[in-house]
């Protein structure tokens, strides 16, 4: 019961804190979407870190570490730091362009058709990522209730977590999300590192060790499997609209670049803590029926109540902050890139905020439905990451850095990447080859070929991206 009280208190305080901040700082739709381009540096670092480190990392990715061992964990977790390094060169360009969403960048380089299609792809992918967070949050609640002798169905737990996350997001948008993210990021790092020495001592006292196969570099996995886990995370990180949206909230391009450095340091700390915790858990649980719950299980079984509650609150912090970020981002796409541009061009600020908040509620319901289709967090995580990484990331990188890419090529990359993701997933990943290995290269090849074929056509210049503000 102590765990339930701790997490309940944390979520209540998080909601109150977000509401207070929102009441003070949210006056317009722009405040809700970008924080008025005035998010402080330390808060920006915290929200970048907390946004990326979500339920997928502590459930889906944690299950990969549990199954393959620490070396496999470090290989698969290497994608985000590499992506963050590359993001350093992207951050300044995004802030300089003053574009808030991916479809805005797409329209500046590729035209309206690319803007609309990319908006649909982003919404589809982000609602999928949101679903992974909701599923992970419900898993925590069910486990904690069960350990306290209280039976609760997964459906009820899912409904409770969805309502809480939607309320936080509806309350104040990016402002409430960013400031609560900063608090959660501190809780994440502190809580996980506090648990590591306790779990190491428990494993040592029992003489528990890892099986030999989990100490190898590949953990018994093939190179294709490892690449299949590595590539989706890297592709998502490089073009993630959440990252771009937060860079746009910085006061200038230099501040955006500095926040990226802070995020890199924080991400390294998070990776180390997750790998160490799951490694100790793998020693203590040679076999586990649900590997995605490994961090939650070891916290409840082996940590003192105070430290266990801290870790569980840290886990919930991972999930809530990422969920509300992806929820807000997808709702922003529908509001800014569909409603305002093509349905109600003269929409007032009040109307924009109303549509944004209603969309948040609708997308929350759709995400719940998605959790019923995918059996595991990992399967849902990889599909959502690949949809974004294949349909959006190649096109967005060409838009920011290439002078020769044509509108037809950008549109082709979006369509081919999205279609390849859907078709390969529906085919059941033939030969065990993960979808990203096929879909991401297909998108890049489509952009290169179509650019070469249509190079004589009229195209929007790279400079136009920064002039059309």
Secondary structure by P-SEA (a helix, b strand, c coil): caaaaaaaaaaaaaaaaaaaaaaaccccccccccccccccaaaaaaaaaaaacccccccaaaaaaaaccaaaaaaaaaaaaaaaaaaaaaaaaaaaaccccaaaaaaacccaaaaaaaaaaaaaaaaaaaaaaaaaaaaaaaaaaaaacccccaaaaaaaaaaaaaaaaaaccaaaaaaaaaaaaaaaaaaaaaaaaaaaaaaaaaccccccccccccccccaaaaaaaccaaaaaaaccaaaaaaaaacccaaaaaaaaaaaaaaaaaaaaaaaaaaaaaaaaccccccccaaaaaaaaccccaaaaaaaaaaaaaacaaaaaaaaaaaaaaaacccccccccccccaaaaaaaaaaaaaaaaaaaaaaaaacccaaaaaaaaaaaaaaccaaaaaaaaccccccaaaaaaaaaaaaaaaaaaaaaccccccccccccaaaaaaaaaaaaaaacccccccaaaaaacc
